[in-house]
């Protein structure tokens, strides 16, 4: 199927999948392989348009016809001209009024707001305004609470996350300053550090996100063994699993095909 008609309204990933007759999982894999640009973010919602239906002249469904090249080891990101730069994982901070913050997280009373500030989920800016350093993290907590997780328990997880990341950040800073900056500076090569930091920052972000996703998937799989209706949970996890793997040359293969 070739989807070429105009799309007047933005689509969710489910609507996009129906439009191009592909499983949602396949579209997520295309994101992983960088065959598609990221969706437009509107709050918690990712929206898709014509640029996702058509990728440099190829219909989204038509990309299936190029997977023969994938099977032969061709790098599809090069073939389609996808951006190969490091993923931009850092989010721009979001400023919300107290009313806007409570609209997103109604359970955030004064005591919970104080705890959320201590955990780093929100920061007071001025007057009645707050800075959300990670809008994604706020959306995650809001989703949990909406699904029935007590806010107190959700904030406990955020406290653990930020506490562990604080420890990691201090260790990284110690290594960078003592093992990299001071020797480089002593050798009168301090001008090299900005480039190193620019390269290292997205690598740390990407590596942390990938490792956490991998560990979370493994932990969820373990829990599925003992959970009620664990088979359906495991099936849902399988639907989210990335089906692509790359070799040392950058060629992309289906997971399990690389030997």
N, C-alpha and C positions, 0 to 999 in steps of 0.2 A: 504494500500500500504506500502511495506517495501522497503526503499531506501537504497541499499547496494552497488551500483556501486561506483567506485572511482570517486572523483571529482578532475580533474586535475587543474582546475583554481578556484580561489576564487570567491564566489558568493555574489551578493547584497542580501538584504532581499527579494526583489521581485523575484529574481531568485531562492533563496532557497524555497520560498513559492510554486513556480511552481514545483520545483523538488519533493517536498514531498507532494504536493497536499493538502496544508493547507492555510487558509487565512493569510495574513500578520498580521492581528490583533491577531490571535491565537498565532503566533510565539512571538509577543510582550508580550502576557500574559504569555507565558512560561518563558520569561526573567524575568517578574515581580515575578513569583513564584520561580525563580532561578532554573528552570529545565534545563536551557541552560547556558553555559558560555558566557560572552560578546563577541561581534565580534572583530576582529582585526581592529584597527583604522588606516586608511591611509588618513591623512588629514581629510576632512569632511566625508569620506566614511567609513561605517562599512562593513567589508567583512567576509564571512562565509566559512567554509570548511567542511571536513569529520567529524571533531569532533562535529560539530553541527548537521549533518545528523544522526550521531550515538551517543547516550548519554548512556555510560556504557552498551552497548549491545542492547539498545532499539533504534529502528528507530524513528526519530522525529515524523513521522506520527503515529507510533505505540504507542506513549505516550497516544494517545486517548484511547487505550485499558485499560490504568491505571486510567482513570478518574472515573471509578466506585469506586475505592478506595477513590478518592477525595470526591465523593458524600457521602461515608460512614464516612468521617471525617478523613481519614488517612493522615498524614503529608507526602506529596509527596517529599518534599525536603529531608527528612530522608530516604524515600524509595529508592530514586535514588542516594543518597549520594552526593547531591549538597552541595556546600560550604555554610555554614550558618553564616559566619563572616560578620561584617558590610560592607556595600557597600563602595568601595574605590572611593569616589566622587571627591577627590582632584586630580587635573591634574598636571603632571610635566610641568614646564615652557618650552616654546619653544623659541629658539634663531633663529632669521631671520635677514638676511641682508636687507638693504633698498630695494634692487631690488626684493628680495623674498617677502617682505611685500607688495610691490606695485603690485606684480603679483597676490597676493591673494585679494588685495583691491585697484584696479587701481585708484579709485577716491580720494585716500588719498594724497592730495597735501600738501604743507608745512604748510598752515594754519590749515587744517584738522588734520594733524599729530600732531601739537602742541596741539590741542584740545583733540585728542585721548590720548595723554600722560597725560594731566591734568585729564582726566576722568579715567585713570588707565587701559585703554584698551591695551596700549603698554607702554613700559619703555625703555628709551635709555640705552644701555649697555656700548658701547665704539665705537669709530670710526664710522663705518657705520652699526653697529649691534644693534638690538633691542631685548628685552625680551618680550615675550607674556605670561603674567601670566596665562591667561585662553585661550588656543587655541580654545576651544569650543565657547567662547564669540566672538572671532574674526571671526570664521566661521559663526556664527549667523548673525553678522553685514554684512559680505560679501554676505550671502544669501539674506538678506533684500535688500541690494543695487542692487544686480543682478535682483531682482524681481520688482525694480522700486521705492523703498523707498529712498528719498534723504538722502545722507550721513549725512548732517547736522541734520536731524530729528533723524536718527539712533543714532548718537552720543549723542543727547539730552536724549534719553532713557537710554543710558549707564551711563551718568552723574547722572541721577536720581537713577539708580540702585546702583551705587557705593556710592553715597551720603547717601542713606538709609542704605546700608550695613555698611558704616563707623559709622553711629549713633548706629546701632545695636551692632557692634563690641565694641564700647566704653562702651555701657551699660553692655554687657556681661563681659568685662574686669573689670569694676567697681564691679560687683557682685562677680566675682570669687576672686578678690583680697581682697575686704573688708569683704565678708561674708564667704569665704572659706579659702583662703590662710592665712590671718592674724590670725583667730582663731585657725587653725590647727597648724600654726607655733608657736603660743603662748603656745599651749599645747604640744609642743615638738613632734609633729607628722608630721613634714614636709615631711618625707619620703613617706607619703601616697599620696602626691599631684601628682607626675608623673603618677601613675596609674589612678588617677581620670582624669587627662588631656588627657591621651591616650584614655580612654573610652569616655570622653565628646566630644572630637573633631569630631569623625565620627558621633556622635549623633546629634551635632549641624548642621553639613553639611547635613546629611540625612533629618533631620527635616525641615531645611530651604528649601531644594530642593522640598520636598514633599508638604510643605505648599504653596510654590509659584506655583507649578504645579496645585494644587487644586484651588487656587484663580484665576489663569489664565484661567483654564477651566470654572469656574463659570462666569468670566467676558466675555469670548468669547461666552458663551451660551446666555448671556444677549444681546450682540451685534448682535447675529444671528437673534434675534427677529425682528430687524429693518433693517438688511442688505439686499441688493439685493440678490436674490436667497438664502435667509437664510435657506431654507430647506436643500439644499445641504451642506451648511456650518455646520448645526447641525448634518447631517449624518456623515460628516467627523470627527466632534468632537466625536460622538458616537463610531466611529471606533477606536479612540485613547484611549477611556476610559478603565481603568483597570477593568477587569471583575472578579477579585479575591478579597476575603476578608478573614481575619484570625480571629479566636476566641481567647480567653484568653489562651488556651492550645497550640496555635501554629498550630492548624488544619486549613486547607485551604478549603474554600467553594466558590461556585459561588456567586457573588454579588446578593443579593435579596433572597438567600436561607437561610441566617442566621437569626434566629428569637430568 
